[in-house]
Structures are given as C-alpha cells and as structure tokens.
Amino acid sequence: MVTDQQVRRLFKLVQKEKTFGIAAAKAGMDEKTARKYFRLGKLPGEIGKDHDWRTRQDPFDDVWDEIETKLDANPGFEAKTLFEYLQRRHPGRFSDGQLRTLQRRVKIWRATKGKAKEVFFPQVHHPGRLGQSDFTHMDKLGITIAGKPFGHMMYHFVLTYSNWETGTICFSESFESLSEGLQNALWELGGVPRIHRSDSLSAAVQKLKHPEEFTARYKDLLDYYGIEGGRTNPYSPHELGDAEQRHYRFKNAMEQALLLRGGRDFANLTEYGLFLRKLFKQLNAGRKQRLRQEVALLRALPTQRLDSSKTLRVKVGPGSTIRLNNNVYSVDSRLIGETIDVRLYADHLDIWYGQKMLDTLPRLKGRGKHKINYRHVIDSLVRKPGAFENYRFHDDLFPTSRFRIAYDNLKARHAQRVAARKYLNILHLAARYNEALVDDALRELIDKNMEISDAHVQQLALSEQCAAPATDIDIASVDLSCYDALLQEVSS
C-alpha cells in the first residue's frame, strides 16, 4: 500500500532524478503506480473513499425505534439507563460489552436530532465600565485559625476588562458584607466603574413580587457612589461569568500558595488577611497595563465611605438577651427591659445605649444560634444556682474545656445543687477577677489530680504563685524510608 509520505518523496525526486523510473524506485513504488499519483497530483489520503459503512451489524438496529421514542419523550435519559432497560426487556440478548456501542449511538442522536444546546456569546469588555462581584464559600480549602477550622466566605470583586480583583473575608451573604466588600474594593481601586453587577442575592435584589428591582439600602449605596446597578437573572450564574471564572482561578491559586507555604493554619485573622492581600497582589501583577486604562476612565470616589452597618432598635428580654436575625445574644443584665440600639456590621455588632457604645459582640454565622457571655448573667446565677442545670444555654457557660471538667468533677462528688453552687462560684471568680488565672488554677488541679473546690481554685488564682506552663508535646517526624524500601522490593 502506497503511503502519503512515499508520494511526497516522489514529487520531490521527480525534480532531481534523470528519469521518472529512477525517481519511482527511490520512492519505493512501482513506476506505473507512481505515474498514476503524479498525473493526479494528489496524495493517497486525498483520493481515498470515506469509511461510511459498518464492519459489523449494529446490535441495536431492531430496538432503535423504541430507544428513539424514549429519547424524544425525555432527552435526559442516559445511555446506561436505556441499556439496562433493554437488558431487562430482552433477557440474555445484550451483553455488558455492548454498552459502549449504545453510548456512541445515543451521542450521535443528541448531536443530530436532540435538543438544541444553549449558546454562550462572548462579550466585548470596555475599560472602566463594568465591575462584577459575588460571594464564594472557602471551606474546601481547609483554613484554620490557631488550630480551629475557620468557616468563612469571600466577597470577590472583579473588573471585567482588566480582570483586576480583590476580596473581603465575610461570613454570610448579608447586605453588611456586600456593602463592606464593595466599598473596600472601590477604595482599594481608587475609583468607581460605571456599572456594578451582582447575582440575584436577597441582600441587593427584591423578591419577585416586589415592583422595585433593588432593595432600598442597596440602591442608596449605589446612588451614593454614582454606580448603575445590574443583576443576573435567577439561576443564571453564567451571566456573572467573569466573577465565576475568577472564583475558580483564585481558589486554585490559593491552593498552590498554601502548598508553597507548607500549612493551612494561621496564628490569627490578621496573619490570614495579610496572606490574602499578598496573593491578590501577585494575581494582579500581570494586569497593570490594562488596569491603567481602566483607572483613567473610572469616576472619582466620594469624600468618605458610607457606613456599612445597619441600626436596629431592640428591647432586652428578661433573660438578658436580644434576638437579631433569628440569633440570640446576651447583653449586660443592667439593660433588661431597656430598648437599645444595635449597629449590625458584617462580622460584629455594637451595643449602644444613651448615645454611648457599651459593648462589641462577634456576629454569629447563620441562623438559629446563640452566644451567651457568662459575665452578663453570672450575678443572677450565683443567687439562683438551681436554674443552672436546666438553663437553655447551659453549654455556653463553660469558657474552656477545663471549666467543663471541673463541673463534671464537682457533680461526681457532690449533690447536684451543691455542685452547681460551687461551680458558679468558680465562674463568678473568673468574671470578677481573671479568667486566664482561674483557668490556670484549674489546669494545675486537674494535672496533679487534686480535689477541685471553689475555695481551692480561689486560693490558687489569687496567690502570687504562677501555675506551671502547659506541657509542650513534641511529635517526632515519621520516617517513611522503610515504606520506600518495601515499594522498591515490590517493584523489583
């Protein structure tokens, strides 16, 4: 069989050799055959017939009408589902090895007769015109703060022309997170694009039954910066394509940066924030030229930022608690019965009364949760120890694991009411004096297997003698050379 390579060689040799026969011989073909290809001026591959016939009978010819009827009725059927249906309907006729044949035929049917697929239209981006933002969950990256899992999200902002990006750590898709994240991006950028587009998140977009497109607070934020608002249609993430694509690439870059760092644990939130700033700086390093074109066309920032908080007026209940967004927080018991102002931020809330800020509390993530500070209720509990055991928020009254161990120890040696009274005295000491010193005193008693009592804890905590530091445990590195040797033996 003559190959394309032989004919190409023939065409070259004809120009060099004295006779056609010598050229054909050097090309490795009969002279008659060589003259045929030379006369046609084509390669064998160019004159061969397309293989449009089957080498064996299609085993699904007899049942294809039945399959096609099912695909017409429901195009979502997978070939494997249809194949299993045929095996049940015709026992012993179709073997498992014929599945691939049916999959190929169903694939051809989808491409020629199936439902038309959605077309995505590439867009032309203009400098300084459009910024997109979206929230993305970061849990899969396994970030920990001081050894504890750090569940969080990222508000991610992108300029669609230059792909310049930045982000802000947040914990929910709330308006406060949206406002803080967007304003952080604009002030870091140093200007304002003409349009900001987000998805149909409830913090910015009204529900379908409302005639207004945007919530009042989000519209006020856009008006303050002179931005035209835009949103995607519900369940259409592709309409926010730049932000969605940057989510993927940002997380991939972050995964690689964490591998280079050699760990996913950060000492505190500040260290983690610096890590993110450095990563965004690296990602934006190659976008400076297009970014300069954008910055030149951005609108000027206002003179100052807009307050990202939401102020709520709530009444403190008899349990010294308030309820915000279906979460329960404790406040100072002196405020029971009073109406207070709560300024709600993305990650914390400030308690105001009488035009003074009295306290700052961390904002709870999600709904249906509670945060009770034992210092707010301990005075009443000391007077009512019987209320402790069945208190609805009982588990919030153990600041550390050693406080819990102490209470369990007391319950094992005393009656329920006596144990509760002694434990509450220990908790009262931590509230009045110093929680860390009380915790150290409990650690010393537990480590030395000594009897725990409120009097003994008070004596140790108030003494000038410092508790011994916690024991450091060094875990030697695992030597894997023995496993390598085993693998070498197996491979040899």
SULCORTA-V953042 format. One record per residue. RES is the residue in three letters. PHI is phi as a letter, one per 40 degrees, with the letter a starting at -180 (* if undefined). PSI is psi in whole degrees, -180 to 180 (none if undefined). BURIAL is + if it has 24 or more other ideal C-beta (glycine too) atoms within 12 Angstrom, else -. Layout:
res:RES phi:PHI psi:PSI burial:BURIAL
res:RES phi:PHI psi:PSI burial:BURIAL
This chain:
res:MET phi:* psi:129 burial:-
res:VAL phi:c psi:134 burial:+
res:THR phi:b psi:164 burial:-
res:ASP phi:c psi:-37 burial:-
res:GLN phi:c psi:-39 burial:-
res:GLN phi:c psi:-42 burial:+
res:VAL phi:c psi:-39 burial:+
res:ARG phi:c psi:-42 burial:-
res:ARG phi:c psi:-38 burial:+
res:LEU phi:c psi:-46 burial:+
res:PHE phi:c psi:-34 burial:+
res:LYS phi:c psi:-42 burial:-
res:LEU phi:c psi:-32 burial:+
res:VAL phi:d psi:-32 burial:+
res:GLN phi:c psi:-18 burial:-
res:LYS phi:b psi:-40 burial:-
res:GLU phi:c psi:158 burial:-
res:LYS phi:c psi:-40 burial:-
res:THR phi:b psi:159 burial:-
res:PHE phi:c psi:-36 burial:+
res:GLY phi:c psi:-40 burial:-
res:ILE phi:c psi:-42 burial:-
res:ALA phi:c psi:-43 burial:+
res:ALA phi:c psi:-41 burial:+
res:ALA phi:c psi:-44 burial:-
res:LYS phi:c psi:-27 burial:-
res:ALA phi:c psi:-9 burial:+
res:GLY phi:g psi:37 burial:-
res:MET phi:a psi:162 burial:+
res:ASP phi:c psi:146 burial:-
res:GLU phi:c psi:-37 burial:-
res:LYS phi:c psi:-45 burial:-
res:THR phi:c psi:-41 burial:-
res:ALA phi:c psi:-41 burial:+
res:ARG phi:c psi:-34 burial:-
res:LYS phi:c psi:-48 burial:-
res:TYR phi:c psi:-34 burial:+
res:PHE phi:c psi:-38 burial:+
res:ARG phi:c psi:-41 burial:-
res:LEU phi:c psi:-31 burial:-
res:GLY phi:g psi:27 burial:-
res:LYS phi:b psi:159 burial:-
res:LEU phi:c psi:157 burial:-
res:PRO phi:d psi:-39 burial:-
res:GLY phi:c psi:-21 burial:-
res:GLU phi:c psi:-18 burial:-
res:ILE phi:b psi:-2 burial:-
res:GLY phi:c psi:154 burial:-
res:LYS phi:c psi:143 burial:-
res:ASP phi:c psi:142 burial:-
res:HIS phi:c psi:92 burial:-
res:ASP phi:b psi:20 burial:-
res:TRP phi:b psi:158 burial:-
res:ARG phi:c psi:144 burial:-
res:THR phi:c psi:-17 burial:-
res:ARG phi:a psi:162 burial:-
res:GLN phi:c psi:138 burial:-
res:ASP phi:c psi:120 burial:-
res:PRO phi:c psi:-10 burial:+
res:PHE phi:b psi:8 burial:+
res:ASP phi:d psi:-44 burial:-
res:ASP phi:c psi:-25 burial:-
res:VAL phi:b psi:4 burial:+
res:TRP phi:c psi:-37 burial:-
res:ASP phi:d psi:-40 burial:-
res:GLU phi:c psi:-42 burial:-
res:ILE phi:c psi:-44 burial:+
res:GLU phi:c psi:-35 burial:+
res:THR phi:c psi:-42 burial:-
res:LYS phi:c psi:-39 burial:+
res:LEU phi:c psi:-37 burial:+
res:ASP phi:c psi:-40 burial:-
res:ALA phi:c psi:-36 burial:-
res:ASN phi:a psi:94 burial:-
res:PRO phi:c psi:-11 burial:-
res:GLY phi:c psi:-7 burial:-
res:PHE phi:d psi:133 burial:+
res:GLU phi:c psi:151 burial:-
res:ALA phi:c psi:-35 burial:+
res:LYS phi:c psi:-39 burial:-
res:THR phi:c psi:-43 burial:-
res:LEU phi:c psi:-36 burial:+
res:PHE phi:c psi:-43 burial:+
res:GLU phi:c psi:-34 burial:-
res:TYR phi:c psi:-44 burial:-
res:LEU phi:c psi:-38 burial:+
res:GLN phi:c psi:-36 burial:-
res:ARG phi:c psi:-37 burial:-
res:ARG phi:c psi:-32 burial:-
res:HIS phi:b psi:76 burial:-
res:PRO phi:d psi:132 burial:-
res:GLY phi:g psi:-4 burial:-
res:ARG phi:c psi:-38 burial:-
res:PHE phi:b psi:127 burial:+
res:SER phi:c psi:159 burial:-
res:ASP phi:d psi:-30 burial:-
res:GLY phi:c psi:-11 burial:-
res:GLN phi:c psi:0 burial:+
res:LEU phi:d psi:-44 burial:-
res:ARG phi:c psi:-36 burial:-
res:THR phi:c psi:-44 burial:+
res:LEU phi:c psi:-39 burial:+
res:GLN phi:c psi:-42 burial:-
res:ARG phi:c psi:-42 burial:-
res:ARG phi:c psi:-39 burial:+
res:VAL phi:c psi:-38 burial:+
res:LYS phi:c psi:-42 burial:-
res:ILE phi:c psi:-41 burial:-
res:TRP phi:c psi:-44 burial:+
res:ARG phi:c psi:-38 burial:-
res:ALA phi:c psi:-21 burial:-
res:THR phi:b psi:-31 burial:-
res:LYS phi:b psi:-7 burial:-
res:GLY phi:c psi:-174 burial:-
res:LYS phi:c psi:139 burial:-
res:ALA phi:c psi:137 burial:-
res:LYS phi:c psi:157 burial:-
res:GLU phi:c psi:135 burial:-
res:VAL phi:c psi:133 burial:-
res:PHE phi:b psi:130 burial:-
res:PHE phi:b psi:112 burial:-
res:PRO phi:d psi:139 burial:-
res:GLN phi:b psi:150 burial:-
res:VAL phi:c psi:125 burial:-
res:HIS phi:c psi:140 burial:+
res:HIS phi:b psi:139 burial:-
res:PRO phi:c psi:137 burial:+
res:GLY phi:g psi:8 burial:+
res:ARG phi:c psi:-48 burial:+
res:LEU phi:b psi:132 burial:+
res:GLY phi:b psi:139 burial:+
res:GLN phi:b psi:150 burial:+
res:SER phi:a psi:155 burial:+
res:ASP phi:a psi:160 burial:+
res:PHE phi:c psi:145 burial:+
res:THR phi:a psi:140 burial:+
res:HIS phi:c psi:142 burial:-
res:MET phi:b psi:7 burial:+
res:ASP phi:c psi:-34 burial:-
res:LYS phi:c psi:-17 burial:-
res:LEU phi:c psi:-11 burial:+
res:GLY phi:g psi:35 burial:-
res:ILE phi:c psi:137 burial:+
res:THR phi:b psi:147 burial:-
res:ILE phi:b psi:118 burial:-
res:ALA phi:f psi:39 burial:-
res:GLY phi:g psi:-4 burial:-
res:LYS phi:b psi:139 burial:-
res:PRO phi:d psi:135 burial:-
res:PHE phi:b psi:90 burial:+
res:GLY phi:c psi:122 burial:-
res:HIS phi:a psi:174 burial:+
res:MET phi:b psi:174 burial:+
res:MET phi:b psi:126 burial:+
res:TYR phi:c psi:118 burial:+
res:HIS phi:b psi:122 burial:+
res:PHE phi:b psi:137 burial:+
res:VAL phi:b psi:136 burial:+
res:LEU phi:c psi:124 burial:+
res:THR phi:c psi:-24 burial:+
res:TYR phi:c psi:-50 burial:+
res:SER phi:c psi:-14 burial:+
res:ASN phi:g psi:18 burial:+
res:TRP phi:c psi:138 burial:+
res:GLU phi:a psi:157 burial:+
res:THR phi:a psi:172 burial:+
res:GLY phi:a psi:161 burial:+
res:THR phi:b psi:132 burial:+
res:ILE phi:c psi:135 burial:+
res:CYS phi:a psi:178 burial:+
res:PHE phi:b psi:-4 burial:+
res:SER phi:a psi:166 burial:+
res:GLU phi:c psi:52 burial:+
res:SER phi:c psi:165 burial:+
res:PHE phi:c psi:-37 burial:+
res:GLU phi:c psi:-40 burial:+
res:SER phi:c psi:-41 burial:+
res:LEU phi:c psi:-47 burial:+
res:SER phi:c psi:-46 burial:+
res:GLU phi:c psi:-43 burial:+
res:GLY phi:c psi:-45 burial:+
res:LEU phi:c psi:-44 burial:+
res:GLN phi:c psi:-37 burial:+
res:ASN phi:d psi:-42 burial:+
res:ALA phi:c psi:-45 burial:+
res:LEU phi:c psi:-42 burial:+
res:TRP phi:c psi:-31 burial:+
res:GLU phi:c psi:-37 burial:+
res:LEU phi:c psi:-34 burial:+
res:GLY phi:g psi:16 burial:-
res:GLY phi:a psi:180 burial:+
res:VAL phi:b psi:123 burial:+
res:PRO phi:c psi:166 burial:+
res:ARG phi:c psi:-35 burial:+
res:ILE phi:b psi:140 burial:+
res:HIS phi:b psi:125 burial:+
res:ARG phi:b psi:134 burial:+
res:SER phi:b psi:174 burial:+
res:ASP phi:c psi:-175 burial:+
res:SER phi:c psi:53 burial:+
res:LEU phi:c psi:148 burial:+
res:SER phi:c psi:-20 burial:-
res:ALA phi:c psi:-22 burial:+
res:ALA phi:b psi:-32 burial:+
res:VAL phi:b psi:135 burial:+
res:GLN phi:c psi:156 burial:-
res:LYS phi:c psi:159 burial:-
res:LEU phi:d psi:-28 burial:-
res:LYS phi:c psi:-11 burial:-
res:HIS phi:c psi:138 burial:-
res:PRO phi:c psi:-30 burial:-
res:GLU phi:c psi:143 burial:-
res:GLU phi:c psi:-44 burial:-
res:PHE phi:b psi:155 burial:+
res:THR phi:c psi:156 burial:+
res:ALA phi:c psi:-41 burial:-
res:ARG phi:c psi:-41 burial:+
res:TYR phi:c psi:-39 burial:+
res:LYS phi:c psi:-39 burial:-
res:ASP phi:c psi:-39 burial:-
res:LEU phi:c psi:-45 burial:+
res:LEU phi:c psi:-43 burial:+
res:ASP phi:c psi:-38 burial:-
res:TYR phi:c psi:-38 burial:-
res:TYR phi:c psi:-1 burial:+
res:GLY phi:g psi:37 burial:-
res:ILE phi:b psi:140 burial:+
res:GLU phi:c psi:126 burial:-
res:GLY phi:c psi:146 burial:+
res:GLY phi:a psi:154 burial:+
res:ARG phi:a psi:159 burial:+
res:THR phi:c psi:164 burial:+
res:ASN phi:c psi:152 burial:-
res:PRO phi:d psi:140 burial:-
res:TYR phi:g psi:34 burial:-
res:SER phi:b psi:68 burial:-
res:PRO phi:c psi:-24 burial:+
res:HIS phi:c psi:-21 burial:-
res:GLU phi:c psi:-12 burial:+
res:LEU phi:b psi:44 burial:+
res:GLY phi:d psi:-41 burial:+
res:ASP phi:c psi:-46 burial:+
res:ALA phi:c psi:-43 burial:+
res:GLU phi:c psi:-41 burial:+
res:GLN phi:c psi:-38 burial:-
res:ARG phi:c psi:-32 burial:+
res:HIS phi:d psi:-52 burial:+
res:TYR phi:c psi:-49 burial:-
res:ARG phi:c psi:-35 burial:-
res:PHE phi:c psi:-45 burial:+
res:LYS phi:c psi:-36 burial:+
res:ASN phi:c psi:-44 burial:-
res:ALA phi:c psi:-37 burial:+
res:MET phi:c psi:-40 burial:+
res:GLU phi:d psi:-44 burial:-
res:GLN phi:c psi:-40 burial:-
res:ALA phi:c psi:-37 burial:+
res:LEU phi:c psi:-37 burial:+
res:LEU phi:c psi:-41 burial:-
res:LEU phi:c psi:-35 burial:-
res:ARG phi:c psi:-28 burial:-
res:GLY phi:g psi:16 burial:-
res:GLY phi:i psi:158 burial:-
res:ARG phi:b psi:6 burial:+
res:ASP phi:c psi:135 burial:-
res:PHE phi:b psi:145 burial:+
res:ALA phi:c psi:-39 burial:-
res:ASN phi:a psi:177 burial:-
res:LEU phi:c psi:-32 burial:-
res:THR phi:c psi:-44 burial:-
res:GLU phi:c psi:-41 burial:-
res:TYR phi:c psi:-40 burial:+
res:GLY phi:c psi:-40 burial:+
res:LEU phi:c psi:-37 burial:-
res:PHE phi:c psi:-43 burial:+
res:LEU phi:c psi:-42 burial:+
res:ARG phi:d psi:-44 burial:-
res:LYS phi:c psi:-40 burial:-
res:LEU phi:c psi:-45 burial:+
res:PHE phi:c psi:-38 burial:+
res:LYS phi:c psi:-41 burial:-
res:GLN phi:c psi:-42 burial:-
res:LEU phi:c psi:-35 burial:+
res:ASN phi:c psi:-6 burial:+
res:ALA phi:c psi:-36 burial:-
res:GLY phi:c psi:9 burial:-
res:ARG phi:b psi:14 burial:+
res:LYS phi:c psi:-40 burial:-
res:GLN phi:c psi:-49 burial:-
res:ARG phi:c psi:-31 burial:-
res:LEU phi:c psi:-38 burial:+
res:ARG phi:c psi:-37 burial:-
res:GLN phi:c psi:-37 burial:-
res:GLU phi:c psi:-48 burial:+
res:VAL phi:d psi:-35 burial:+
res:ALA phi:c psi:-22 burial:-
res:LEU phi:b psi:-1 burial:-
res:LEU phi:c psi:151 burial:+
res:ARG phi:c psi:158 burial:+
res:ALA phi:c psi:150 burial:-
res:LEU phi:c psi:155 burial:-
res:PRO phi:c psi:177 burial:-
res:THR phi:c psi:-26 burial:-
res:GLN phi:a psi:164 burial:-
res:ARG phi:c psi:158 burial:-
res:LEU phi:c psi:140 burial:+
res:ASP phi:c psi:126 burial:-
res:SER phi:c psi:-1 burial:+
res:SER phi:c psi:163 burial:+
res:LYS phi:b psi:127 burial:+
res:THR phi:c psi:127 burial:-
res:LEU phi:b psi:143 burial:-
res:ARG phi:b psi:121 burial:-
res:VAL phi:b psi:155 burial:+
res:LYS phi:b psi:135 burial:-
res:VAL phi:c psi:126 burial:+
res:GLY phi:c psi:174 burial:-
res:PRO phi:c psi:-18 burial:-
res:GLY phi:c psi:11 burial:+
res:SER phi:g psi:36 burial:+
res:THR phi:b psi:158 burial:+
res:ILE phi:b psi:157 burial:+
res:ARG phi:b psi:124 burial:-
res:LEU phi:b psi:125 burial:+
res:ASN phi:f psi:43 burial:+
res:ASN phi:g psi:19 burial:-
res:ASN phi:b psi:152 burial:+
res:VAL phi:b psi:132 burial:+
res:TYR phi:b psi:145 burial:+
res:SER phi:c psi:150 burial:+
res:VAL phi:b psi:174 burial:+
res:ASP phi:d psi:135 burial:+
res:SER phi:c psi:-18 burial:+
res:ARG phi:c psi:-20 burial:-
res:LEU phi:c psi:2 burial:+
res:ILE phi:d psi:129 burial:-
res:GLY phi:g psi:-10 burial:-
res:GLU phi:c psi:154 burial:-
res:THR phi:c psi:123 burial:-
res:ILE phi:b psi:162 burial:+
res:ASP phi:b psi:131 burial:+
res:VAL phi:b psi:120 burial:+
res:ARG phi:c psi:114 burial:+
res:LEU phi:c psi:118 burial:+
res:TYR phi:b psi:178 burial:+
res:ALA phi:c psi:-37 burial:+
res:ASP phi:b psi:-3 burial:+
res:HIS phi:a psi:172 burial:+
res:LEU phi:b psi:141 burial:+
res:ASP phi:b psi:135 burial:+
res:ILE phi:c psi:121 burial:+
res:TRP phi:b psi:140 burial:+
res:TYR phi:a psi:133 burial:+
res:GLY phi:g psi:37 burial:-
res:GLN phi:g psi:26 burial:-
res:LYS phi:b psi:140 burial:-
res:MET phi:c psi:120 burial:-
res:LEU phi:c psi:-29 burial:-
res:ASP phi:a psi:157 burial:+
res:THR phi:b psi:127 burial:-
res:LEU phi:b psi:143 burial:+
res:PRO phi:c psi:139 burial:-
res:ARG phi:c psi:133 burial:+
res:LEU phi:c psi:147 burial:+
res:LYS phi:c psi:130 burial:+
res:GLY phi:g psi:-159 burial:-
res:ARG phi:b psi:160 burial:-
res:GLY phi:g psi:25 burial:-
res:LYS phi:b psi:175 burial:-
res:HIS phi:a psi:151 burial:+
res:LYS phi:b psi:105 burial:+
res:ILE phi:b psi:121 burial:+
res:ASN phi:c psi:119 burial:+
res:TYR phi:d psi:-25 burial:+
res:ARG phi:c psi:-26 burial:+
res:HIS phi:c psi:-24 burial:+
res:VAL phi:b psi:-4 burial:+
res:ILE phi:c psi:-34 burial:+
res:ASP phi:c psi:-43 burial:-
res:SER phi:c psi:-36 burial:+
res:LEU phi:c psi:-36 burial:+
res:VAL phi:c psi:-35 burial:+
res:ARG phi:c psi:-22 burial:-
res:LYS phi:b psi:65 burial:-
res:PRO phi:c psi:-24 burial:+
res:GLY phi:c psi:-19 burial:-
res:ALA phi:c psi:-9 burial:-
res:PHE phi:c psi:-49 burial:+
res:GLU phi:c psi:-40 burial:+
res:ASN phi:b psi:18 burial:-
res:TYR phi:c psi:133 burial:+
res:ARG phi:d psi:-35 burial:-
res:PHE phi:b psi:38 burial:+
res:HIS phi:d psi:-43 burial:-
res:ASP phi:c psi:-16 burial:-
res:ASP phi:c psi:-8 burial:+
res:LEU phi:c psi:26 burial:+
res:PHE phi:b psi:94 burial:+
res:PRO phi:d psi:-37 burial:+
res:THR phi:b psi:172 burial:+
res:SER phi:c psi:-29 burial:-
res:ARG phi:c psi:-31 burial:+
res:PHE phi:c psi:-38 burial:+
res:ARG phi:c psi:-42 burial:+
res:ILE phi:c psi:-41 burial:-
res:ALA phi:c psi:-43 burial:+
res:TYR phi:c psi:-42 burial:+
res:ASP phi:c psi:-37 burial:-
res:ASN phi:c psi:-43 burial:+
res:LEU phi:c psi:-39 burial:+
res:LYS phi:c psi:-31 burial:-
res:ALA phi:c psi:-21 burial:-
res:ARG phi:b psi:-11 burial:-
res:HIS phi:b psi:166 burial:-
res:ALA phi:c psi:160 burial:-
res:GLN phi:d psi:-49 burial:-
res:ARG phi:c psi:-38 burial:-
res:VAL phi:c psi:-43 burial:-
res:ALA phi:c psi:-42 burial:+
res:ALA phi:c psi:-42 burial:+
res:ARG phi:c psi:-44 burial:+
res:LYS phi:c psi:-39 burial:+
res:TYR phi:c psi:-41 burial:+
res:LEU phi:c psi:-31 burial:+
res:ASN phi:c psi:-40 burial:+
res:ILE phi:c psi:-43 burial:+
res:LEU phi:c psi:-37 burial:+
res:HIS phi:c psi:-38 burial:+
res:LEU phi:c psi:-41 burial:+
res:ALA phi:c psi:-37 burial:+
res:ALA phi:c psi:-40 burial:+
res:ARG phi:c psi:-35 burial:-
res:TYR phi:b psi:-84 burial:-
res:ASN phi:a psi:115 burial:-
res:GLU phi:c psi:-40 burial:+
res:ALA phi:c psi:-41 burial:-
res:LEU phi:c psi:-38 burial:+
res:VAL phi:c psi:-40 burial:+
res:ASP phi:c psi:-41 burial:+
res:ASP phi:c psi:-40 burial:+
res:ALA phi:c psi:-42 burial:+
res:LEU phi:c psi:-40 burial:+
res:ARG phi:c psi:-42 burial:+
res:GLU phi:c psi:-42 burial:+
res:LEU phi:c psi:-40 burial:+
res:ILE phi:c psi:-44 burial:+
res:ASP phi:c psi:-35 burial:-
res:LYS phi:c psi:6 burial:-
res:ASN phi:f psi:41 burial:-
res:MET phi:c psi:160 burial:-
res:GLU phi:c psi:132 burial:-
res:ILE phi:c psi:127 burial:+
res:SER phi:a psi:157 burial:+
res:ASP phi:c psi:-37 burial:+
res:ALA phi:c psi:-42 burial:-
res:HIS phi:c psi:-42 burial:+
res:VAL phi:c psi:-43 burial:+
res:GLN phi:c psi:-41 burial:+
res:GLN phi:c psi:-45 burial:-
res:LEU phi:c psi:-42 burial:+
res:ALA phi:c psi:-35 burial:+
res:LEU phi:c psi:-9 burial:-
res:SER phi:c psi:160 burial:-
res:GLU phi:c psi:-10 burial:-
res:GLN phi:c psi:124 burial:-
res:CYS phi:c psi:143 burial:-
res:ALA phi:c psi:150 burial:+
res:ALA phi:c psi:144 burial:-
res:PRO phi:c psi:155 burial:-
res:ALA phi:c psi:143 burial:-
res:THR phi:c psi:129 burial:-
res:ASP phi:c psi:134 burial:-
res:ILE phi:b psi:118 burial:-
res:ASP phi:c psi:127 burial:-
res:ILE phi:b psi:117 burial:-
res:ALA phi:c psi:148 burial:-
res:SER phi:c psi:141 burial:-
res:VAL phi:c psi:128 burial:-
res:ASP phi:c psi:114 burial:-
res:LEU phi:c psi:5 burial:-
res:SER phi:c psi:-33 burial:-
res:CYS phi:c psi:-36 burial:-
res:TYR phi:c psi:-36 burial:-
res:ASP phi:c psi:-41 burial:-
res:ALA phi:c psi:-41 burial:-
res:LEU phi:c psi:-41 burial:-
res:LEU phi:c psi:-38 burial:-
res:GLN phi:c psi:-38 burial:-
res:GLU phi:c psi:-41 burial:-
res:VAL phi:c psi:-43 burial:-
res:SER phi:c psi:-31 burial:-
res:SER phi:c psi:none burial:-
